[in-house]
Amino acid sequence: MSAPFSPVELLIVVIARLLEGCRHVVTGASSPIPGAGALLARELSGGALRVNVLGATRNNSFTNGGVELFDLAAQGRIDAFFLGGGQIDGQANINLVGAGPYPELEVRWPGSFGSAYLYFLVPRVILFREEHTRRVMVPRVDFISAPGVSASNVHRPGGPYKMVTGLGLFAFDRARSRFCLESVHPGHSVQDIVDNTGFDFDRPEDVAATPPPEPEVLRLLRRRVRSEIADAYPRFAASLPG
Amino acid sequence: MPAAPLCELPALAAMIPDGAKLAVPSENSGVAMAATRELIRRGVRRLHLVCVPVSGLQADIMIGAGLVSTIETSAVTLAEFGPAPRFTAALREKSVRILESTCPAIHAALQAAQKGIPFTPLRGLIGSDVLTHRPDWKVVDNPFQAADPIVVLPALQPDIALFHAPLADRYGNVFIGRWRELLTLAHAARQTLVTAERITERNLLEDVERSPGVIPALYVNSIAEARHGAWPLRFGVEYPADERTIESYVAAARTDAGFRGWLETWLAHDSVQALA
């Protein structure tokens, strides 16, 4: 019997689980759910995991300015990072610039941020997008902010590792350049995911259900993580169950 | 060595000419909003705005007010307050040209300017449309290792850097703490203009605890005192965002007419009381 939880709390917990064994995780701009997930993973790691939340003052140890994140990534000192996308396609290409043929965009989004670099260099890049619809999960992105895979001669120690959406959890196989569905969140079905995904993906015959948050994990999230994430994301923190 | 002169805000804003390549920091460090208001009052035009490496409310207001002809940035967003409405509209209407970038490229290109070298290599980017749409960036072979293509970027030297700092002294030294992208920015730019919450009589370089976080006067051309100079944005640990004022902006700036109305109120507003 699990305690009631919100869909956002489930996503935070799913993300925290993906960070097990990491030594250093950074979360970037406009990433409140990944930020909360990373801080939760830190709590669960007993302090073994270092977390840096961009935009935070407390949960941010950088002392060398904006460039430090990127220097750390290039040196292999970051194990996991999060990227999103207004569009994501089946080869894990991501688009943070806009929908429509560039530059004649029909919809403009903020821009590529550090994706065109970090996607290449951080070993576990977790794609996170709450909205899982055919508008987001497209056959081919209109603009490649950062490619999912690269030619073999391109220096690329990093890349897509998993994708977390509001409907389920996927793994990405870099050799085959395909997503594989790993689990479906409570309240949704494999068919929901197929119906809402504009690209083809692999799936086992029986797809697992995403396990709900363990009660003690949920308690930790509500007692500790909620106040920690408020440093960088006060409005998001206020929206979380207390 | 002559000290960087202290001046009033309008005089500081007057040092930014039409057509300047003006670099400003992200909302994670100090955004000179009070100075931005002065720039709009003055009606500077045709700026090439370089966001280091992203911007938000500041760029959106400057674009809406018609100050910007080119924006070079990795992103413009109001973060927790949503998309940047005037930025989005200007790109749709093609009234502003955008040079798409990625955060580390802006940092690296400024570092090249800081070192006085013509270009710098940067990892990543190959296979992205960011690279495709930047004809000024090139892919070269690593001269030290075969079969290792790498992107090179030209140095980025802003004409002027403009930002807000917590503290400056009357000798022209500016305390930035650990926001060291501001140090790189001041090193890279031809001129650096600063607003500061407070001006102290004490030489900051003589303070051993603070001096590692100080931009020396050597790089600083002018400083104006501006209490709450980042308002309505948050400013480090000093003050949080004025949510009511930013929300009023978001609601108004959906349309050009709404934006004009908000701007008029903001320009007439000389306190830091929330705008309704």
Interface residues (C-beta under 8 A of the other chain):
Chain A: A29 S30 P32 L54 G55 T57 F62 T63 N64 G65 G66 V67 F70 A74 L96 V97 Y102 P103 L105 R108 W109 P110 G111 S112 F113 G114 S115 A116 Y117 L118 Y119 F120 L121 F143 I144 S145 A146 P147 S150 A151 N153 V154 H155 Y233 P234 R235 F236
Chain B: S26 N28 S29 V52 P53 V54 T73 S74 A75 V76 T77 A79 E80 P83 A84 F87 T88 L91 R92 I98 E100 S101 T102 C103 P104 A105 H107 A108 Q111 L122 R123 G124 L125 I126 G127 S128 D129 V130 L131 H133 A147 D148 P149 I150 R178 W179 R180 E181 L182 L183 T184 G236 V237 P240 E243
